[in-house]
Amino acid sequence: MNVATLIFWPVVAMTLAGAAGAAFARNMVYAALSLGISLAGVAGLYFFLQAEYLAVVQMIVYVGGILILILFGVMFSRDILGTSSQPSW
């Protein structure tokens, strides 16, 4: 078993765990962070395919751009879980 195999399988597990976390998370912030882990894992898989340019573009565009936009949208929205109540005077 070589070193590349020992690194490949944890990257695959990280990608799948991030995707499952993004799909099944009830909190939108946790889902967005899990999506970031999954997208970073996909960039790692691109490195194993020796497509370094695609891996860097994946990290810059998707993890750096799209994920930040999702997090800003979640942070600036009100009552994302529907749990806030009217303030009592």
C-alpha positions as CSV (number, residue, x, y, z in Angstrom):
1,M,0.0,0.0,0.0
2,N,1.6,3.3,-1.1
3,V,1.3,6.7,0.4
4,A,-1.1,8.0,-2.3
5,T,-3.6,5.2,-1.4
6,L,-3.3,6.1,2.3
7,I,-4.1,9.8,1.5
8,F,-6.8,9.0,-1.1
9,W,-9.3,7.1,1.1
10,P,-9.5,9.8,3.9
11,V,-10.1,12.4,1.2
12,V,-12.9,10.3,-0.2
13,A,-14.3,9.8,3.3
14,M,-14.1,13.6,4.0
15,T,-15.9,14.3,0.7
16,L,-18.7,11.8,1.4
17,A,-19.1,12.9,5.1
18,G,-19.3,16.6,4.0
19,A,-21.9,15.8,1.4
20,A,-24.0,13.8,3.9
21,G,-23.7,16.6,6.4
22,A,-24.8,19.1,3.9
23,A,-27.8,17.0,2.9
24,F,-29.0,16.1,6.4
25,A,-28.1,19.1,8.5
26,R,-31.1,20.9,10.1
27,N,-29.1,24.1,10.7
28,M,-28.4,26.1,7.6
29,V,-25.0,27.3,8.8
30,Y,-23.9,23.7,9.5
31,A,-25.1,22.6,6.1
32,A,-23.1,25.4,4.4
33,L,-19.9,24.5,6.4
34,S,-20.4,20.8,5.5
35,L,-20.8,21.8,1.8
36,G,-17.4,23.6,2.1
37,I,-15.8,20.5,3.5
38,S,-17.3,18.4,0.6
39,L,-16.2,20.9,-2.0
40,A,-12.7,21.0,-0.5
41,G,-12.7,17.2,-0.7
42,V,-13.6,17.3,-4.4
43,A,-10.7,19.7,-5.0
44,G,-8.5,17.1,-3.3
45,L,-9.8,14.4,-5.6
46,Y,-8.9,16.7,-8.6
47,F,-5.3,16.7,-7.3
48,F,-5.3,12.9,-7.4
49,L,-6.5,13.1,-11.0
50,Q,-3.5,15.4,-11.6
51,A,-5.8,18.2,-12.6
52,E,-4.2,20.8,-10.5
53,Y,-5.7,23.7,-12.3
54,L,-9.2,22.4,-11.7
55,A,-8.4,21.9,-8.1
56,V,-7.3,25.4,-7.6
57,V,-10.3,26.8,-9.5
58,Q,-12.6,24.6,-7.4
59,M,-11.0,26.1,-4.2
60,I,-11.1,29.7,-5.4
61,V,-14.5,29.8,-7.1
62,Y,-16.6,27.3,-5.2
63,V,-15.2,27.2,-1.7
64,G,-14.0,30.8,-1.8
65,G,-16.8,32.4,-3.6
66,I,-20.0,30.5,-3.7
67,L,-19.7,29.2,-0.1
68,I,-19.1,32.7,1.2
69,L,-22.1,34.0,-0.7
70,I,-24.2,31.3,0.9
71,L,-23.0,32.1,4.4
72,F,-23.6,35.8,3.9
73,G,-27.1,35.0,2.7
74,V,-27.7,32.9,5.8
75,M,-26.2,35.5,8.1
76,F,-28.2,38.4,6.7
77,S,-31.5,36.6,6.6
78,R,-33.8,36.8,9.6
79,D,-35.5,33.9,11.3
80,I,-34.0,31.1,9.2
81,L,-35.3,28.4,11.6
82,G,-38.6,30.1,12.3
83,T,-38.0,30.2,16.1
84,S,-38.0,33.9,16.9
85,S,-40.9,35.4,18.8
86,Q,-42.2,38.9,19.2
87,P,-40.4,40.9,21.8
88,S,-42.3,41.4,25.0
89,W,-42.5,44.9,26.4
